[in-house]
Amino acid sequence: MNLFSDLEKDISSPIKAYRIAALEKIARDGAPAKVLAALFARRKLEVDSECQDLIRQAIERLEENALPVESQTLAEGNEDIFKSFKALSDRQKIRFLTLPSPEVVSRVSAALPALIKAERNPLVIAALVRHAGKSVANHGDLFSELLFSRHLTIQIAALETMVKANPQALTQFLPKLLVSTDPKVRGLAIQALATIDTQEALEHLDWLFSDSDKNFRFCGLQNCLFLPFEKVKPVLLKFLAIEPDLELLETAVTLFESNPDPEIPFRLWEYAETSTGKRTEILEKAANGACRALEKSGILEEGYSKYQDELKAWLRKRLALRKARGFMGRWLDLHSVKEWELEMVQIISQNDLELKMAFQDILAQGIVPTLKEKIRQMLDTWEKQSPGSLPPENLLFEDLSLEHKKRRMAAWKISDKAIAEPHLKSALLDSKTPLDFLILSLRTILRLELPGFVELAQRFLNHTEPDLVSASLEYLGKFSPDMLFHQIGHFLKSPSLRVKSAALKIMQRFDQQQALSLLKAMLCSNKPSQQLSALACLFHFDFPAVRKILEEFLIFNETHGNKMTRENRKIGISLFQANPDLDGLYSLFVLEKSLSEDVSQEFYEVRQSNLEVLISMGIISKASSQNLEEQWKKEFSANQEKNHRHPAPYSIKILGPKVESEWQSVIKETLQSFFSPLYGGIVFCLFLFWILFSFGIEKKPPHSKAGPLVTQSFTITGMLMEITPEMRSVVVKCSDREEYQFQVEPSLIPQLRPGQTVSAKIKPYRKNTDGTIVAEALSFTPTNSGP
């Protein structure tokens, strides 16, 4: 997917504005002959009357051999530009306007209102509007009217012209334009807003990136071309962390490759290491490209070779830290002494020195006392090199006692796969296998990366023991996540931290935005266990995606108070310590300035420590680091002032998704003031259930009616609009203009083409914010081969 226009692709875009822009350009300027075939193909499928008319004009433009019309001749032949222009054919008018001289521009601009009011062809009106150029300021009332023309051709032309020539004049119209159902209109409105209020424009861009429609997200990427890279970088990094569509991901990374920045390779490599499959391949390629761009730029103070060494060392350390924190996520909910001993055996037996150093680094940080004690105990045991009495190597696995089998299993390494696999399969198949041995077996097949146990793991998903369910989820989340798509809400409701964490990790693959929404809801709870669960889950997300959520929670945590305030703060601080980045420094600065003096000191110390790390990595130079605090003070002061003012009508607070702090307050007051603890718990569960099944809460505009559906199955027939192979997902548009999204069998994907007529028996279960109805396919049949 190219960030710049591609005529052949754009004339078949599902978004009308993109089709119109491409068709208008062809009708006005012409195009290569090969585009003609694409126009004929699109004409068979097009249902929009405005686009149909533009297709006709575009085909005529490519087929005809009209004589050129010289603008000077027309201007001199008749001093009355209105009569001269009106006498031309539509084609001649458009050709006339593509050959402007300074004199013609001036004369047409003076007569613009009369020329536009006399026109009937939207394409000619759009050409006149674009011809106005800088004179748009002289025709404010006319352009205000054109902005909301019934013809999208004219709307886009008026908006593009005003964005370039007079964006300030759009201020009063921005509240309506910024929530447009057309992504191109919304994107142009953000460009205009950027000249008025850059911070608000970035927040709207972030909102655009969270839309369920990939066309809106693509439009957001296009907008990044018109904003300073250093401003959009944090929003883009967050986008990379949560974007599920591989085509959009591949498009996004080109922006990083073309803007050399010392921080980017670090982030891209980190995302690559925590991804899988094609996503990893895209990010690794982008990281290498960003490194090459950085080397060519010559902007590194201490040279590229030293930078590359720092990058490799940092990556090894990051992987070890992530692995260590993965273990710690389980320890928050681990109470069995025997299970803890097996955890130590498993970790120490790997003899991973970088992992050991990671635990030592974490121990030096401020973490929850229970976790600190476990790390100390494990490191002490590691130093003594006695993770417990391991069974003699000369004994066969079958001859060992149950406890010794567990210890040997915990000590198996990747290199022991061939030895381990038959024993693990036997344990999982045996109905008499003890429960704790089953759990350890499932965790071992995941640790050893054995892929052939999907059907066996499925058998335990409905078990009453949460640890067995979570172990099954973790395995299936790695080797067969698609099969869990329709069940994920059930596991997200589990009271078990382990089950909930495993389900959230899987949910990220399908919809990171909804996973983040659930995390926010959990952090809003007045129950310490819910908050602890959410904080533990934050370790499984790429930090740019959760940094702002964590910052807002930590302020809420300190200012509202609960018995776990200190423990929550320690976990939050450890997340910042584990993820030193430039934008994190500002978040830590905000926390310092927002909290009491005794608490702010802790965040100050973390900020200074992270700053030193970033300087040593070459991401920040010593010289530039000295100016950072002054920049932060100005930004913080400006934001404080803005927060105390009534929000502008175009602000995200007015137009965007509901701000977390508002509903945090509502939930807290509702649970604590109006209900007893029992009824408060019921209300919170109902709220959590609503979050789980009301997909789209964070992103729907005020007029949307997204949410769960309760319907019976029925049969549809329609046109195949979109195919997403990696998710086995298709979108079908029916004659009633409803669009249905559902999954199909993988074997059918290669046979499908956009434009095919298909039939399906479906059972809808929710409606997205863009109006798409998501359903389960009970049967699916392509009925023709399409164009």
Beta strands, then each sheet from edge to edge (+ up, - down):
strand 1: 707-708
strand 2: 714-724
strand 3: 729-734
strand 4: 739-743
strand 5: 757-767
strand 6: 773-782
sheet 1: 1+ 5- 2+ 3- 4+ 6+
end
